[in-house]
Amino acid sequence: MVMMDSDLRRPRILRPTGRIFTGRVVRFMDGYTREMRVGQPILVAVMTAASLTQVLTLLVRMLLKAGGAGGPARRSFKELKKGPEFLVTPMRLRDAEGQLYEVELHGHLAQSAVHPGDHVQLTLRDQGDPDLPPRIERIVNITTTQWLTPRPPTVWSHFGPPLLLQAFVGVLVVVLVVAWVIAV
């Protein structure tokens, strides 16, 4: 007769279903990078508006016969479509009943902010994929009374201020031309 030791079984890891979860940090798993998807309609709109600004800048330079470099090279459509990579750190927690849960921390967080054993309250968001645990939006470290917000990159931070500024100027030029055409 073979006897099974119940301590050898792996604990069942659950996923929180509510928006707020309170528990103790058990450990941080090894982090990995994940690529954020960039929607093609957003990328096409930003690139088109920014290209309009570039064309207008080139025309003004030609009219003023100002030579020189056209500024730093812009990233290609393919590079921008790839999207930013961000750090994903799976995190294991235990609730008051001793059950083990897993959530994901996206982006970076100060190393001294949360330690194993800390009592935390998490605000969670479903990722829309049943294979992925919920991601952390905010952490209240009850042990240290700190409020923490992980900051993963966004599509807008991936585009960068220069490209977004060019796109804004391009949209502004289109609005001014349309307003002028309507007024005339």
Sequence and secondary structure as in RCSB ss.txt:
>XXXX:A:sequence
MVMMDSDLRRPRILRPTGRIFTGRVVRFMDGYTREMRVGQPILVAVMTAASLTQVLTLLVRMLLKAGGAGGPARR
SFKELKKGPEFLVTPMRLRDAEGQLYEVELHGHLAQSAVHPGDHVQLTLRDQGDPDLPPRIERIVNITTTQWLTP
RPPTVWSHFGPPLLLQAFVGVLVVVLVVAWVIAV
>XXXX:A:secstr
     GGGS   EE   SSEEEEEEEEE   EEEE    HHHHHHHHHHHHHHHHHHHHHHHHTT  S   S   
 HHHHHH  EEEEEEEEEE TT  EEEEEEES   TTT  TT EEEEEEE  S TTS  EEEEEEETTTTEEE  
    HHHHH HHHHHHHHHHHHHHHHHHHHHHH 
